[in-house]
Amino acid sequence: MFPFAKIPQSCQDMNRLIKDLGLGYDKIHSCPNDCMLYWGDQKNQQSCHVCSKSRWMDRNTEDVNADEGGAQLRKKPVKVLRYFPLIPRLQRLFMSSKTADSMRWHNDERTDDGLLRHPADSSAWKSFDTDGFNPFKIMSTSYSTWPVVLVPYNLPPWICMKQSSFILSMIILGEKGPGNDIDIYLQPLIKELKQLWSGVETYDVLRKENFNLRAALLWIINDFPAFANLSGWSTKGRYACPCCAAQTCSKWLYNGKKFSYMGHRRWLDGNHKFRFQRTLFDGTEEYRGAPEQTIGSEILLC
């Protein structure tokens, strides 16, 4: 059908082609108990320095893609993180004439009239003097496959939230989800985000010049249990609400053996009828106002 097309003849040839395009990924071994990554200074360790579990499976596997000498036996790691480097993917968006114009839309073409139509109109975006690129949301499936996805908010709103615009950052595989140990797997991404905070030299194909590409993580999108894993704030117990913190209205249910959270009427207008309806709520009238927003130093003391 395509006589002049050079189609890869094997999986290995295909991987080489993708790697040359800058779309490859890094395989980073990890502890089966999610204690550490065999990465950076700990790349050559053979066992976990926390739980002492071996890095390798008990049996070897046959490497059918060996470059020379045919099939070879090699050690197989117990658990592998697949990490897709962020910086080259961001750079390619500016180096391609098909996407470079869209990556500058938020700065060159966006209507700036004070209305909130795009994340670039938000106060969080405006607090950065940089071309932002941004947040990741974390999702979980029943197969314990956790992808971390980045959404490029430089793009126009009719493009940025399309699946084709998402950037897959990593895939965390395993018999169970990483839970509170997800920060272990986020280390490579955090390292790149630190680099992007300072900036990396990138070529802009539209302006035909190099510029300092910077990026910032504005926010995360997740459900409430994932919020606990990512932030370290316990979303269970007496002070489960991250907004109210120590001012959370909680009540222990002795028969249900769990906490119930009340006090929602504090956010209503002062003369709202629900504030004075005892029988429909917890038998009390509510005269308090909404709790004051907790600042960072107060959160550290909680």
Secondary structure as GFF3:
##gff-version 3
##sequence-region A 1 302
A	DSSP	alpha_helix	11	20	.	.	.	ID=ss1
A	DSSP	beta_strand	26	30	.	.	.	ID=ss2
A	DSSP	three_ten_helix	40	42	.	.	.	ID=ss3
A	DSSP	beta_strand	56	63	.	.	.	ID=ss4
A	DSSP	beta_strand	72	77	.	.	.	ID=ss5
A	DSSP	beta_strand	79	83	.	.	.	ID=ss6
A	DSSP	alpha_helix	87	95	.	.	.	ID=ss7
A	DSSP	alpha_helix	100	103	.	.	.	ID=ss8
A	DSSP	alpha_helix	105	108	.	.	.	ID=ss9
A	DSSP	three_ten_helix	119	121	.	.	.	ID=ss10
A	DSSP	alpha_helix	123	126	.	.	.	ID=ss11
A	DSSP	beta_strand	136	138	.	.	.	ID=ss12
A	DSSP	beta_strand	145	150	.	.	.	ID=ss13
A	DSSP	alpha_helix	157	160	.	.	.	ID=ss14
A	DSSP	three_ten_helix	163	165	.	.	.	ID=ss15
A	DSSP	beta_strand	167	173	.	.	.	ID=ss16
A	DSSP	three_ten_helix	179	181	.	.	.	ID=ss17
A	DSSP	alpha_helix	182	185	.	.	.	ID=ss18
A	DSSP	alpha_helix	187	198	.	.	.	ID=ss19
A	DSSP	beta_strand	200	204	.	.	.	ID=ss20
A	DSSP	beta_strand	209	213	.	.	.	ID=ss21
A	DSSP	alpha_helix	224	231	.	.	.	ID=ss22
A	DSSP	three_ten_helix	245	247	.	.	.	ID=ss23
A	DSSP	beta_strand	250	253	.	.	.	ID=ss24
A	DSSP	beta_strand	258	261	.	.	.	ID=ss25
A	DSSP	three_ten_helix	264	267	.	.	.	ID=ss26
A	DSSP	three_ten_helix	273	276	.	.	.	ID=ss27
A	DSSP	alpha_helix	296	301	.	.	.	ID=ss28
###
